[in-house]
Amino acid sequence: MNFQRQVYRTTRLALAALISLTLFACGSDGEDGKDGEDGVVGVNIDSTATLKVNFTDARVEDGKVTADFMLTNANGVAVLGLTKTHDLRLGIAQLTQVTQTIGTGDDAREADLGYQWQAYINSLRQPGTVPEGVDGLTPSPQYQAGVEAANGCDTCLVDHGDGSYSYSFQVNIAQVTEPLAVVYNADATQRITMELRLPQVVANGHFDWQPSTGNTEGIQTRNVVTINACYTCHQPDSLKLHGGRRIDIENCVACHTATSGDPESGNSVEFTYLIHAIHRGAERHTFDADGNQVDAPYKIVGFGGSVHDYGLVHFPRKPASDCSVCHQEGQGAPADAALFKAEKSNTACVACHSEKPSAHHASTDCMACHNTDNTYHGTGSPTKRHGDVMKAYTLASELSVKVLDVSANAGKMTFKVQVLDKNGAPMDQTFIDQGSRMVVAWDVEKDYPAYNDASYSNRRIRLREGTYDATEKSYTLTPNVALPATPDGKSFEIWSTLEACFNNGGYGVDDIQLTDCSTDGVRTVAIKESPYRFVWGNNGIDSSQQAAMRRAIIDTAKCQACHGQEIHHYDNGVNCQTCHTSDKTLSNSSTYPGGRIPTSFAWKAHEREGHFLKYGGLQSGTVLKTDCATCHTEAGNNVTGITLGRAPDRVWRYGDTQNNGADIWVSSDAGSCLSCHQQYLSDAAKSHITANGGILDGMSEADVRNRAKEACSTCHTPTQLMEVHGN
């Protein structure tokens, strides 16, 4: 061993000496070279999964605009390799104060319409394919604002090699005379917009600045609403418009300008007009020459003569005059959030109320009468008139409902109820709708009582069906439903759908206030109050126990964010499932296969008009209800409200689509699926459900419970369900 080590050491020394001699013989090769520049850390644009645009600067020289911008991914890593062959388009617009002479002769007035965007890039479009047999179209040549494509210029886009780029516009903004003259003003705010669409991702960006100073802050703005307000009802992916390339509201308003229209319909596509007219939907109307009300749905003709009839839209927000759904003010609001109250334009008025708001109006100059400074007698400003509509809801929110003295009475429940004013004092019955109801239920945590044991029609009772004590201003109510055989330990709820009465406001009417319900023309508004929940025991309330809560399935805040004060009926929040149980009876409907439709809350939420938009309504895709997060609960960005397997005892009642709507009973998870898919369910899907223990042909509730052995949750996790639905 020692000998081998010695040979190894000797060999190493000899090799070292030989290498030294070799280097010495070669001589020196001069000074060491300089270190090379560090390579750029980045991701190629064709492989990035996320993309952000950040403008860094812009300048105007002799009317030629150049903008600098960075492309990064979501982690801030530079995105490299953008070329003019990518789908890159840019627009530019100027924010200009607009005045207009309205009326003629002695009736003429100079109206300040505020600051509006005017695009530099425009085209004059002649009517193309005009569909036949469509009412309300008046084809005419129209200007349309647009953008320019980077691939139209070989030298405009410059890649600096580190994720930063420069783009020089092809249009000279100091020389725009055709087809629309636009006078460039270096003191005015300019906006550059970008839309970059890749096969795997879309990015938008914008940049506002004042060329005369280079300032980006402290300049004139017109930021009225944010895209987040749109996302209250719309899913983000559903608002990727114009082929999926336009997603930012700042880009929308810079292109949908006041001079832009649709040539096939003759309708304006200015953003304010477009948005209000679309959301007015089926409720938009006008008047004919005889003063008769007629429908006036907003229509646009798209590619190839396709008609977009927004009369099919049912705006979920009720009342529709609740401007706050889009015009959100307060903390985090855009800089010009209050502009919608500034009385600068008639556009929004005529977009909602059409070209002739009522039979008594002769013009569309709404602001001449509806203003704060010089208001025509009785009309009120737009803010007041729309505020009048909302004031009843504000006043109703100050009221409350108190339940007391719950007890058993000959096998039924008896309780008292009072309506309290904003100071907590009991109110007289004069102002409370005597036809409004209280509703009782139990097994709150188990999808409420079985319908065959306690139908909702027996679980509700009108105030007038009880007895009123004028001294303590309370009602004693005994709903006509038997208590369960063994009620002790069950979680009960008593839910208020009581309504207060208000006047309607309007022309020449005093401010909105609580009004005697016997007055002609009063309207009723729900008093918002959480269900009163308790545990039954000893013929009344067992105060030693806490009522069980129903599992969290839907996020009621999301429902009300979209729907507002009114959803359909019983508008005290979202407690629809207390009546619309999974086993509720069917309703007749000639529009549904088999002629009968379910009435469960899940079916109404998933497939009824207005919610299931894949095959119904306008089919615009602008609300993706397959995104379960629209309504269901979330935790840590995971949708938890679609978990299967959590209610194995639940049974659903459906109508047989092949047998005149005859009652069939369906197992728990399968019934959830059918609430969307029943009329579209393939034989393969039916086989898949039944092969995994689901029941689609139950003869009764007991039959389903005896046979069901659902294993859906084994594979269909919430994450997998989201993926399967295209999220």
KEPAPA-428927 format. One record per atom (N, C-alpha, C): residue in one letter; z, x, y. Coordinates in steps of 0.05 Angstrom, whole numbers, plus 5000, padded with zeros to 4 digits. Layout:
N
aZXY...
// end
This chain:
727
m500050174976m500050005000m500050185025n501750395026n501850575049n499250715053f497950785031f495350925033f493250745046q493250495038q491250305050q491750265080r494350245087r494950215116r493950455131q494250695120q493450935134q490450945138v488950865117v486050855120v485150655142y486450425142y485850215162y486350325190r488650465195r489250565221r487250785229t486550955211t484651175217t481951065225t481050855211t478450735217t478450615244r480550475252r480750355278r480650555300l482050785297l482050995317l479251115321a477851155299a475251265300a473251085315l473450825309l471650635323l472250625353a474750635360a475550635388a474350875403a474551105390a473551345403a470451335407l469151225387l466251195388l465351015411i466750785414i466150595436i466550725463s468750885466s469251015491s467051215498l466151365479l463951555484l461451415492t460851195479t458451045485t458450945514l460750825523l460950725550l460650955570f461951185564f461851415582f458951515585a457551515563a454751615563a452951435580c453551165581c451850985596c452251015626g454551105635g455051125663g455750855676s456350855702s457150615716s454650445723d455050175723d452849995730d453249875758g454949995775g455349905802g457749715804e457949585828e460149395833e459749145816d462149025810d462048765795d460748555813g459348375801g458048155816g460147955827k459347795848k461047595859k461347355840d463647225841d464046985825d462146765834g461046615815g459346395822g460946155832e459545975846e460845735856e461745555833d464045425838d465045235818d463045015814g462744935789g460944705782g462144445792v460444245798v461343985807v462443825783v464843725787v465943545766v465043265772g463643155753g462542885758g461542755733v460742505735v459642355713v456842265721n455042265702n452242185708n452141885714i450441805733i450341525741i449341345718d447841445700d446741285678d448841235656s451041375657s453141335636s455741235647t456041225673t458641135684t459040835678a461540775671a462240495665a463240345689t464140495710t465040375735t463740515758l463640375781l462140495803l463240375829k463840555848k464740475875k463040615896v462540465918v461040575941v462940605964n462940835977n464540886000n462941016022f462240866043f460740976065f462641156082t461641386090t463241576106t462341606135d459841536141d458841566168d456141436171a455341376196a452741266202a452041346230r449441366236r448541436263r445841326268v445141286294v442541186302v441341376321e438941466315e437441656332e434641546337d434141466361d431541346368d430841116350g432840956344g432440716327g432440766298k432541016289k432641076260k435541106252v436240956231v439040946222v439341116197t441341286197t442041446173t444941396166a445441356141a448141306131a448941506110d451341586110d452441766090d454341616072f454341656046f456141516028f456741686004m458941605991m459841735966m459641525943l459041615919l459141455895l461341575877t463241415868t465241515850t465641305828n467041385807n467841175787n470641075795a471740905778a474340785785a476540995787n476241225775n478241435776n477841635798g475841585815g475241765838g473542005831v472442005807v470642225798v467842175809a466542385820a463942365832a461942265812v460142085821v457941985805v455442115814l454142255796l451842435803l449242315793g447042395807g444442335796g443042085807l444041965829l442641735840l439941815851t437841655844t435141705854t434041455865k431741475878k430441235890k429341055869t429141145844t428140975822t430240785812h432740835819h434840645811h434540395829d435740175820d435539915835d437439925859l436640065880l438240115903l436939975927r438439795940r437339655963r439439655986l438439666010l440239686033l439239486055g441139386069g440539206092g442039286116i441239186139i442539256164i442439016183a444638956196a444838726214a446538796238q446238636259q447638676284q449338426290l451838466300l453638246307l453238186337t452037956342t451237896370t452437636379q453337626404q454337376415q452037196421v452236946412v450036756413v450836526431t449136456450t449436216466t447036036462q447335776466q445135596462q445435356480t443135286492t443035046508t442734796490i444634626491i444634386474i444234136491g442333966483g441733726499g439733786520t438933576535t436833606556t437833466581g436533546603g437133406629g440033416636d441033186645d443833176653d445833216630d444833176606d446633206582d446633486571a445133666584a444933936573a447534086578r448334256560r450634426563r450134686549e451334896561e451135166549e453435206530a452735226505a454835256484a455135546475d457635636474d458235896464d458635876434l456835986419l456935966389l458336206377g459536376394g461036606383g459236826374y460437006358y458937236348y457837176320q455237236317q453937176292q452237426283w451937446257w450337666246w447437596248q445837796256q442937766256q441738006242a440237956221a439038176205a436638286220y436238546217y433838676228y431438646209i431938606184i429738586164i429338296157n427038186165n426437906161n423537876152s423037646139s420237586132s419837286137l417337206141l416636926145l415436836118r416836636106r415936536080r414736256082q412436226070q411135966068q412135826043p412135556044p412935406020p411235485996g412535535974g411135595949g410835345932t411835365907t411735135889t413834935897v412934695906v414734485914v414734275892p417034235879p417134045856p416533765865e415233615848e414633335854e416933155846g417032925860g419032725852g421932785859v422332975878v425033055886v425532965914d427532795918d428132695945d429432905962g429132865988g430533036008g429433306013l426933356005l425633616010l423633576033t423833756053t421933756075t420834046078p418834116062p417734386062p416834476089s417434726096s416534826122s416835136121p415235276136p415535576137p418335636147q419535846135q422235926142q422436226143y424036326162y424736606162y426936656141q426836886129q428936966110q429637256115a432237296118a433237576121a433137706094g432937976094g432738116069g433838396071v433138556051v433938836049v431539006042e431839266045e429639436037e430339596012a428339645995a428739795970a428340085975a430040245964a429840535967a427340645954n426340515934n423940625921n421440595937g421640475961g419340455979g418940695997c420640895993c420541136010c421141385993d419541585994d419941835978d422142015990t422642006016t424442196028t426942076040c427241816038c429541676052c432241746039l432241766012l434741825998l435042125994v437342236002v437842515998v440342545981d440142695959d442442745941d443543025948h446143025956h447343285963h448643425939g448343305915g449143445891g452043435883d453743295899d456543295894d457643005894g455942815890g456742535891g456442415919s455642575939s455142475965s452142455970y451342255986y448542205990y448142116019s445642136028s444842036054s442441856050y442341646067y439941466066y439041406094s436441456099s435241386125s433541136122f434140936138f432740676135f429740706142q428140546129q425340536135q424740376160v426440166165v426040006189v427140156213n425740146236n426740246261n427940016276i430640016280i431939776291i431439746321a430339956334a429739936362a426939816367q425539766345q422739666348q422239426331v424239246329v423939006312v422838776330t420338716327t419038496342t417838286324e417238346300e415938156281e417538146255p417637926241p416737656250p418837536270l421237656271l423237566290l424037806307a424137756333a424937976352a428038006351v428938246347v431738306347v432138546366v433738506387v434138706408v436638876400y436139126394y438339306387y440139366411n442739356406n444739406427n446739606416a446739846426a448540056416a451439996419d452139806437d454939736440d455839516421a453939396407a454539186388a455239306361t456839156346t457539236319t455139216301q454639426286q452439426266q453739436238r452339306219r453339316191r451039406173i451739606157i449939696135i451039576109t449339476093t450139366067t448539516045m449839546022m448439675999m448939505974e446939485958e447239365931e445839555911l447339635892l446339825872l446839695844r444739635831r445039505805r444039695783l445839755765l445139915741l445239735717p444139815694p444239635670p447039575662q448939755667q451639715657q453739635679v453039655704v454939605725v453539545752v454839395769v453739325796v455839415817a454839525839a456639595861a455439505887n457139405905n456339335932n458139495951g457139535975g458739665996g457639596023h459339636044h458439576071h459839766090f458739796114f459839976134f459339856162d461539806177d461339696204d462039916224w460439946245w461040146266w459540076292q460540196313q459340166340q457840426347p455140426347p453640676351p454240816378s454840666399s455240796425s457640976425t459740916409t462141066408t462641196381g461341096361g461941196334g464341066322n465640886336n468140766327n467640576303t469640576285t469640376263t471940186265e473840246284e476140076288e476139996318g477439766323g477539666351g474939566361i473139486343i470539386350i470439086344q468338956354q468038666349q467638616319t468938416309t468738356280t468138056277r467337986253r467037706245r467737676215n470237736209n471137726181n472937476179v471837266169v473237006169v474536936143v473236986121v474336936094v474037186077t475537196056t475237416037t474237316010i473137495995i472137415968i474437335950n476837435956n479137355939n479737055942a479136935965a479436645968a477536505950c475136605946c473136495928c474236505899y475536735893y476536775866y478836585859t479836435878t481836235872t480736035851c478235965854c476935775835c474735905818h473336095830h471136225816h472036485802q470936525778q471536785765q469737005778p470737245781p469137455794p466337495782d466137505756d463537545744d461537325749s462637085755s460836855759s459536855787l460537025805l459437045832l457637285836k456537385814k454537595816k451837455819l450837435844l448537265850l446037435855h443837285858h441237415863h440637615841g440637525816g440137705794g442437875786g444837815797g447137965790g447738205807r446138245829r446438485845r448238445869r448838195877r450338155902r453038035895i455138175902i457838095894i459838095917d459238205940d461138225962d460438025984i462437885994i461937686014i460937816040e461638066046e460638196070e457638236069n456538266045n453638296042n452338016044c453737816035c452637536036c452137456065v454237486082v454037386109v452037546126a451537796119a449637956134a446737886128c446337736106c443637656098c443137356102h445237196097h444936906101h445536846131t443636906148t444036886177t443036616187a443536566212a442836306224a439836256225t438236456224t435336426225t434136396197s435736406176s434636406149s434636126137g432436056123g432135796111g430635816085d430535586071d429135566045d426535416050p424235546047p421735406055p420935166038e421735156013e420934935996e422534676002s425034706011s426634476017s426834426047g426434646063g426834626092g429634646101n431534696082n434334706088n435234986097s437134996115s438335246123s439835376100v439835636100v441435786081v443435976095e443835916121e445936056136e448536026121f450136236120f452436236102f454436006107t455135966133t457035746139t455935476130y453335426136y452135176128y451935156098l451035366085l450635366056l453235306041i455335446048i457835426034i459035146037h459035046062h460234776066h458534556053a455934586054a454134376043a454434376012i454534616000i454834635971i457434505962h459634575975h462234475966h462734185973r461234075991r461433785996r460333635973g458333755959g457433655933g456633365933a457633215914a456932935910a457832755932e459632855949e460732685970e459232715997r457132875996r455532906021r453632676025h453732556048h452032316053h451232306082t449332126088t448432076115t448131776118f446731696140f446231406144f443331366151d442231136141d439431076147d439230936174a436830856181a436330746207a437930486212d438630346190d440130096192d443130146191g444030396190g446830456189g448030446162n446330436141n447430426113n447930706103q450130746090q450731016079q448931076055v447731316055v446031406033v446831686026d446431756001d447032025991d445232226005a446332466011a444832676023a445632946010p445232975984p446033225971p444433465981y445733685983y444433935991y442834045968k440334105973k438534205952k437034455962i436734635943i435134885948i433234915925v430835005931v428735055911v428635355905g429235425880g429335705873g426735805861f426936015845f424636155833f423035955816g420435965819g418735795802g418935505807g420035425830g420335135835g422735005823s424635165813s427035055802s428834935823v429834695818v431434545838v434434585833h435834675853h438734695852h439834455868d440634255854d441634005866d444734025868y445734085891y448634115894y450033845897g448533625894g449833365891g451233335865l450733525846l452033525820l454733665821v455333785844v457833935847v460033735853h462333765840h464633615846h466833805855f467133835881f469034025892f471833945883p473234115869p475834025857p478033995877r477734125900r479934115920r480133845933k482433715931k482833455943k485333465961p485133365985p482633265998p480733486006a478233416008a476233626013a476533746041s477933606059s478333716086s480633916087d481733986064d483834196064d482434466067c482134556091c480634796097c482035046085s484535026079s486135266072s485235386045v483835236029v482935356003v481235596007c479535596028c477835826034c478835976059h479635826079h480535946104h483536006102q484136226089q486936306085q487936476108e490136396119e491336536141e494036666133g495236806151g497736936145g497437226136q499537316123q499537596114q497237666096g495837876102g493537966085g491037826091a491037646111a488637496118a486637676133p484037606132p482137766147p482537746177a481337936192a481937956221a481237706236d479137566228d478237326243d478737066228a480937056213a481536826196a481636566211a482536586236a482936336252a480336246266l478136386262l475736316276l474736036269f475435936245f474435676238f475635456255k477735516270k478935326288k478135366318a476135546322a475535626349a473535446363e472435236349e470535046360e468135186372k466935366357k464735516367k462035416357s462035256336s459535176324s459634906311n457334766311n457034506298n456234546269t455534786261t454334836235t455934726212a458534796212a460234716189a460434406189c460534286213c460833996215c458533856201v456133926209v453733786199v453133866170a454134096162a453834176134a455333996115c457833926123c459433746107c458733456112h458433376137h458033096144h455033016146s453233206141s450333176142s449433146170e446833096174e445633106200e446532876219k447632666208k448632446225k451332366214p453432476224p456132436212p456932146209s456131966227s456831686223s454731516238a454731266233a452731086244a453031076275h455231166286h455731146315h455031406329h454031606315h453431856328h450431876333a449731976356a446831996363a445932286362s447732476359s446832756359s448632916340t448033166337t449633346320t451333536336d451633476362d453233646379d456133566377c457333626354c460133536348c462133646368m461733896377m463634026394m463833906422a461733756430a461833636456a464133446459c464833306437c467133116438c469533226423h469033356401h471233446384h472033726392n473633746412n474534006422n477433976433t478634196439t481334196448t481534156479d479634276493d479834286523d478834026536n476733906525n475533676538n474833466517t476933366505t476633186482t475932906490y473832796478y473132516483y475332336472h475832116486h478131946479h478131866450g480431926437g480831826410g479732006388t478132196394t476832346373t478632576362g479932716380g481432946371g479733186365s480933416365s479433656358s479033666328p477133836318p476733856289p479333946275t480834116288t483334206276t485233976272k485433806293k487233576291k486233376271r483633316271r482633116253r482933196224h482333456218h482833546190h485733576184g487233656205g490133686201g491433416196d490333206208d491432936204d491332866174v489132946162v488832876133v491033016117m491633266124m493533426109m496433366116k496833246140k499633206149k501233026131a499932826119a501432646100a502532806077y501033006067y501933166044y504333346053t504133436078t506333606088t508833436090l508633196101l510933026104l512032936077a510232886058a511132796032a512633026017s511833276023s513133496010s516033526019e516833406042e519533416051e521333216037l520133026023l521632826008l522232925980s524232795967s524932875940s525732635924v525932665898v526732445880v529132535864k531232365864k533732425851k534132225828v534632335803v535332175780v538332195775l539531965769l542431965764l543131745744d545631755734d546731555716d544931485692v544231695677v542631655653v544531565630s543731345616s545331235595s543631085575a544831015552a543430855532a544030555537n542030385532n542230105537n540729955515a542229865494a541029705472a538729865459g539130115454g537130285440g534930385459k535230345485k533330445504k534730615525m533230755541m534430915562m534530765588t536730785603t536930675630t537730895649f536630895672f537431095692f536930985720k538031115740k537631045767k535931265781v534531175802v532931375817v533031305846q533231505863q533131475892q530931665903v529731585925v527931755940v529431845965l529532105969l531132225991l529232326013d530132296038d528632396060d529032696063k527832806084k528033096088k530833196092n532633016100n535433086104n537233036079g535932936058g537432886033g538732606032a538032436051a539232166051a537331976037p538431776022p536831586008p535031426027m532531376020m530631236036m530430946028d529830776047d529430496041d526730456026q526630246010q524230195994q521730136010t522130076036t519929996053t517630196052f518330456051f516230666053f515330776026i516330656004i515730755977i513930555963d511730645951d509930475936d511330355912q511730095912q513229975890q511629965864g509030025866g507430035841g507430305828s508630515841s508730775829s510930795808r510730985790r512230985765r514031225761m515931185743m517431405731m516631405701v516631645689v515731685661v517831835646v518531745622v520431875605v519131995581a520232205570a519232335546a521432505533w521032585508w522832765494w521232945476d522633115462d521233325446d519333485465v520433555488v518833685508v517633945498e519234085482e518234345471e516434315448k516034075438k514334025414k511933845421d510833885444d508433735452d509133435457y511633375463y512433105471y512332915446p513432665450p513732495426p511032405414a511132355388a508732255375a507732005388y505131985392y504031755406y504531485392n504331495365n504831245350n507731155351d509531345357d512431275359d513131185387a511731295407a512331235435a509931275453s508331075455s505831095471s506631135501y504931265515y505631325543y505731075560s504330855552s504430605567s507230485565n508630535544n511430435541n513430625553r512630875557r514531075568r514531085598r512930925611r512730925640r513630655651i514730645675i515630395686i515330405717r514330185728r513930165757r516630105770l516930185795l519330125810l519829825811r517729675816r518029385818r518929245792e518829395770e519729285745e522729335740g523929475758g526829525756g528329345776t530829415781t532429265801t533129455823y533129345848y533629515871y536329445883d537929645889d540529615902d540129705931a540129505949a539629565977a541829725990t544229705979t546529855991t546330155986e545930225961e545630515955e542730605954k540930415959k538030485960k537130625935s537730495912s537030605886s535730395869y534130495850y532930315830y534230365803t534730155788t535630185760t533230115742l532430305725l530030275709l530630295680t529430135663t529630145634t526830135622p525530355617p522930355605p522930205578n520630085571n520429925547n519730095523v521330295517v520830465494v523430515481a523530505454a525930555440a526530845439l529130915441l529931195438l529331275410p529031535405p528631625377p531131555360a530731545334a532831455316a535331645319t534831895322t537032095325t536532255350p537132155374p536532285399p538232525406d540732535394d542532745402d541333025397g541533195417g540533465414g537633505423k536133285427k533433295436k533233345466s531133495474s530633545502s528933325513f529933195534f528632975547f527633065575e525732905586e525032935614e524532655626i525232635651i524532395667i522832505690w520332415691w518432525709w517632315730s517632405755s516932225777s514032235783t512731995786t510131975798t510231795822l512531795835l512931615858l511231705882e510431515898e508731575921e509931435946a509531575969a510331475995a507931376010c508231196029c506031076043c505731196071f503231236079f502631356105f500231206118n500131216144n497731116157n495431326154n493031236161n490631406155n489831586178g490931546202g490031706224g487231626233g485731826244g483031766252g482831666281y480431556287y479731486314y481831296327g482931376349g484631206365g487231126352v488031276331v490431206315v492631406321d495131316321d497331496326d497531706304d499131906309d499432126290d500332016263i499732166243i500532096215i503532076213q504531876200q507331836196q507831646173l510331656162l511031466141l510631186152t509531016136t508830746145t509730536125d510430306134d511130076117d508930026097c509530026071c507529996051c506129726052s507229526065s505929266067s503829266089t503529476104t501529496125t498729516113d496829376124d494029396114d492929676117g491529766097g490130026099g491830266096v494330246087v495930496083v494830646059r495430906059r494831066035r497431176024t497331235998t499731335985t499331625977v501431785979v501432065973v503832125954a503232285933a505332345913a507532515926i510032455917i512332615925i512732825904k512533075912k512633295893k515533345884e516033325858e518633365847e518333455818s519833665810s519733765783s520933555764p520033545739p521233355720p524233415716y525733205714y528633235709y529033255679r530033485670r530233535641r533133575634f533833475610f536533495600f536533455570v538933505558v539333465529v540933215526w540033045507w541332795502w543732835483g545932695490g548332705473g550332505483n551732375465n553832185472n552731955490n550431845482n549231625496n548531685525g547931935530g547132015557g546532305558i547332435580i546732725583i548932895571d548133085555d550033285544d549833525563s551533545582s551433755603s552134025592s553134035568s553934295556s551534455545q549234325544q546834455532q544634475553q542934675549q540634725566q538234605553a536634455568a534234335557a532234555549a530934505526a528934695516a526434675533m525134905536m522734905553m520234915535r518134785544r515634795530r514435075532r513135155511r511935425511r509835445534a509635675545a507835715568a504935735558i503335545565i500535535556i498635565580i498935385599i497435405624i499135495647d497935615666d499235695691d498735475711t500735305716t500235075733t499635165762a500535395770a499935495797a496935535800k495635625778k492735665778k491335395781c492335195767c491134925769c491234825798q493534845810q493834735837q492534905858a492235165853a490835335872a487935235875c486735145853c484035045854c483834755862h485634585852h485434295856h486934205881g488834345890g490334265914g492234045909q492333855927q494433645926q493833425905e491333395899e490533175881e488933285858i489533205834i488033285810i486533045799h487832845792h486532595784h488232355789h490532335777h492432135783h495232245777y497332105784y500032205781y500232495792d499632525817d499132785829d501632945836n503832905821n506233065824n505933305806g504533515817g504233755802g502433725777v502933895757v501233895733v503133845709n503433595702n505033515679n503433325662c500833365661c498933175648c499633145618q500533355606q500933355577q503233165568t504933075587t507032895579t505932625570c503532555581c502232305573c499832355555h498332565562h495832625547h496532815524t497932705504t498732865481t496332905462s496633095443s494433155425s493632925407d495532745402d495032515384d494532255399k493932265424k493532025440k491031885430t490931625435t488631465425t486031545439l483831455428l481131525438l480231325458s478231405474s477031225494s474031185487n472930955494n470130905489n468431045510s466231165501s464431305519s461731325506s459731185518s457031185507s455731455511t456831635528t455631895534t456432105514y458332045496y459332245477y458432175449p457632375433p456832325406p458832165390g458031955378g459831785363g460931555380g460731575406g461531355424g464431345432r466031545422r468931545430r469731825436i471431855456i472232125465i475232155462p476132405457p479032455457p480232425485t482832395486t484132365512t486332565515s486532765498s488532965500s488133135525f490233265534f490033425558f488133665553a488233785530a486534015524a483633935525w482933705514w480133615515w479233565543k480933435559k480233385587k479933645603a481633835597a481534085612a479134255604h478434235578h476234415568h473534295570e473234035565e470533925563e469833695582r471733585595r471133355613r469533455636e468233265650e466533335673e468033505693g466633705703g467833885723g469034135712h469934125687h471134365674h469134505656f467734345639f465934465620f463234485632l462534715644l460134735660l457834875646k458234965621k456035095607k453634915603y454234665595y452134475590y452234235609g454034245629g454334015647g454034095676g453933885693g453833935722g451434085731l451734255751l449534405762l448534625744q450234715725q449634935707q448835185722s450235225745s449735465761s451135715750g453135665733g454635895723g456636005742t457035885765t458736005785t461735965780v462435815759v465135815749v465035865720l466036085711l465936155682l468536055669k468435805660k470835695648k471335805620t469435955609t470036095584t471836335589d472336405614d474336605619d477036465618c478436505596c480936355591c483036405613a482836635627a484736695647a484536515671t482436355673t482136165695t484535975696c485535895673c487635695672c490135795657h489735955636h491936015618h493836235629t496236235618t498236425627t497436705620e498436895636e497937175631e500537335632a500637555618a502937735620a501838025617g502238185637g501238455636g498238475633n496838295647n493938285645n492838195618n494538095601n493737985575n494137685576v492037535568v492237245568v493937155544t496337055549t498136985527t498036685520g496836525538g496836245534g494736135515i493436315500i491436225480i492136325452t494636385448t495536485422t495436265401l493936315380l493736125358l496136145339g496535945323g498635955302g501435895312r501835825338r504535795348r505535505346a503735315339a504535035337a503334915312p504135005288p502934925263p503234625257d505334495268d505734215262d504134025280r502834135300r501233965318r498833855304v498133605309v495733475298v494233355321w491533375319w489833265340w488333025330r487832835348r486232595342r483532635356y481432615340y478632625349y477032395338g474732335351g472932145340g470832275324d470032155301d467932265284d465232235298t463932455305t461432435320t459132335302q459632325276q457532225258q458131945247n460331825256n461131575244n462331385265n460731335286n461531145307n464331195319g465031445320g467531525333g470031445318a469831395292a472131325276a474231545278d476831475278d478931665281d478931875258i479032125266i479532335247i481732515258w483232635240w485532805248w484933095241v485633265260v484833545258v487333725261s487233945246s489534125246s489834275273s492034405277s492934515303s490934695316d490334925304d488535115316d485635015317a484834885296a482134775295a481734575318g483734415324g483534215345g483234345372s484534575376s484134725401s481234805405c480034905383c477234985385c475434745390l476034515377l474334285380l474434175408s476534225423s476734125450s474434225468c473134445460c470734535474c468234485457h468534545431h466134585414h465334345396q466834125397q466333925377q463333835375q462233755397q459533645396q457433865392y458234115393y456334335389y456934495364l458834405347l459734555324l457634555302s456934795293s454934825272s456234795244d454534755224d455634735197d456934995188a455835215198a457035475191a459835505203a460135405228a462835415241a464735235227k463835005219k465634815204k466534945178s464735075164s465435205139s467435425143h467035575165h468935795171h471735685176i471835465191i474535355197i475835255172t474435105156t475734985132t476335205111a474635415109a475135625090a477735775097n478535765122n480935905131n483235715136g483235485121g485535315121g485535095142g483435075158g483434865179g482534595167i483434385180i482734115171i481133975193l478733875186l477033745205l476633445198d477533365175d477033085166d479532945157g481732995171g484232875162g484232575165m485432435145m485632145145m488032045161s489932215165s492332145180s493732405188e495832365205e497432605213e498732725189a499832555171a501232665147a499232805129d496832705127d494732835110d494233115120v493933145146v493333405157v495733605152r498133505157r500433685154r500833775125n500033605106n500233665078n498233875069r495833865081r493634035071r493134285088a493934285113a493234505131a494634765123k493034975122k494135245117k492535445134e492635395160e490935555178e491735845179a489736015178a490136305180a488636415203c488036255223c486336335246c487536575260s490136565264s491436775280s491337055268t490637065242t490437325229t488337495242c486037375249c483837525262c483537455291h484037205298h483537115325h485937155343t486437405351t488537475371t487537385398p489337375418p488437305445p486237495455t486537755449t484537945458t481837885445q481837835419q479337775405q478137515415l479737315421l478737065431l477437105459m478637275475m477437335501m474637465498e474537655479e472037795475e469837605464v470637435446v468737245434v467537055454h469136995475h468236815496h466936965519g466237215514g464637355533g466037485557n468737525554n470237645575n470337945573
// end
